[in-house]
Amino acid sequence: MSDDPTEATTHEAGPDPRKAHKAHVVPDLPAGVKPARVRTFVRRGRLSSLTKDRVERLAPARSLPEGPFDATVAFGRAAPVVLEIGCGHGHAAIAYAAAFPDHDILAMDVHTPGLARMLADADGAGVPNLRVEIGDAVLFLEERVADATFDAVHLFFPDPWRKQKHTKRRFVSSAHLDLLARVLKRGGHVLIATDQDFYAEHALAEVAAHARFEAHRIERPQWRPREGFEAKGVAAGRTITELRLDLVP
Ligand SMILES: C[S@@+](CC[C@H](N)C(=O)[O-])C[C@H]1O[C@@H](n2cnc3c(N)ncnc32)[C@H](O)[C@@H]1O
């Protein structure tokens, strides 16, 4: 992960057809995992042997079965189910799983080293109610998730994409709100945290223009550890904005 993805090397398929195929490859993704057309994340390099070892040893026990997502099959029970998009090193997902053993949580990221670290930490923590999916959450939701599947979606410290020309890469967008509205159960919600004031304003404006969500500023969730990008934002003197988007009929 980058602290400042706004300066990261991102690309879009250019006019040169010889480069188009190469431009669509994200080296951090396992074979067969496709990136979304407009990516909300930064491309990565090669995987270390530690990451490969952790994934090989620990991912199978927490991975989803192939095909359409079925929470009762994935978790082996019927329970409230939460999706965390962009979980990074997974500290929030592990903490949620530990704090709410009667809920199930699926943590997703495209960043394999972060997920590998999360798998190692989850192994130490136990948390049988945590599953992990490596890949683009947008494609996952579009292709494998039925309507009204999740009770909640967590989006903590999404890549802000500061530059105007990168606005379309911000996760909170009209198209993604449509997607989240489809996969949330009635009465469901989205939790968002950000340490970027402009991103909070962006999210509030997108939600205000969307018919299916109402945004509320909320207190910081007590169960979430002060780690990762939250800790970096606080250390840099930034204010953390916490939002809950309630799905409305
Ligand atoms: C700024 S980091 C925050 C990580 C973590 N939530 C934290 O608070 O420390 C944003 C993360 O979102 C991930 N991400 C961005 N777009 C994504 C997508 N479409 N699907 C899955 N993960 C995504 C990135 O790979 C990155 O790890």
The ligand as a MOL file (V3000), in Angstrom:
LIG
                    3D

  0  0  0     0  0            999 V3000
M  V30 BEGIN CTAB
M  V30 COUNTS 27 29 0 0 0
M  V30 BEGIN ATOM
M  V30 1 C -5.2840 3.3660 1.9560 0
M  V30 2 S -5.3700 1.6290 2.0640 0 CHG=1
M  V30 3 C -6.2340 1.3950 3.6270 0
M  V30 4 C -6.0160 0.0120 4.1820 0
M  V30 5 C -6.7100 -0.2630 5.5240 0
M  V30 6 N -8.1580 -0.1910 5.3710 0
M  V30 7 C -6.2450 0.6710 6.6170 0
M  V30 8 O -7.0670 1.4260 7.1370 0
M  V30 9 O -5.0630 0.6490 6.9540 0 CHG=-1
M  V30 10 C -6.6490 1.2600 0.8820 0
M  V30 11 C -6.6860 -0.2020 0.4990 0
M  V30 12 O -7.7980 -0.4370 -0.3610 0
M  V30 13 C -7.4040 -1.4020 -1.3110 0
M  V30 14 N -8.3350 -1.3160 -2.4490 0
M  V30 15 C -8.5660 -0.2380 -3.2310 0
M  V30 16 N -9.4880 -0.5240 -4.1510 0
M  V30 17 C -9.8540 -1.8170 -3.9440 0
M  V30 18 C -10.7610 -2.6890 -4.6080 0
M  V30 19 N -11.4750 -2.2880 -5.6760 0
M  V30 20 N -10.8920 -3.9500 -4.1480 0
M  V30 21 C -10.1700 -4.3710 -3.0940 0
M  V30 22 N -9.2900 -3.5890 -2.4250 0
M  V30 23 C -9.1370 -2.3310 -2.8560 0
M  V30 24 C -5.9680 -1.0520 -1.6300 0
M  V30 25 O -5.2660 -2.1370 -2.1930 0
M  V30 26 C -5.4430 -0.6760 -0.2480 0
M  V30 27 O -4.8970 -1.7880 0.4230 0
M  V30 END ATOM
M  V30 BEGIN BOND
M  V30 1 1 1 2
M  V30 2 1 2 3
M  V30 3 1 2 10
M  V30 4 1 3 4
M  V30 5 1 4 5
M  V30 6 1 5 6
M  V30 7 1 5 7
M  V30 8 2 7 8
M  V30 9 1 7 9
M  V30 10 1 10 11
M  V30 11 1 11 12
M  V30 12 1 11 26
M  V30 13 1 12 13
M  V30 14 1 13 14
M  V30 15 1 13 24
M  V30 16 1 14 15
M  V30 17 1 14 23
M  V30 18 2 15 16
M  V30 19 1 16 17
M  V30 20 1 17 18
M  V30 21 2 17 23
M  V30 22 1 18 19
M  V30 23 2 18 20
M  V30 24 1 20 21
M  V30 25 2 21 22
M  V30 26 1 22 23
M  V30 27 1 24 25
M  V30 28 1 24 26
M  V30 29 1 26 27
M  V30 END BOND
M  V30 END CTAB
M  END
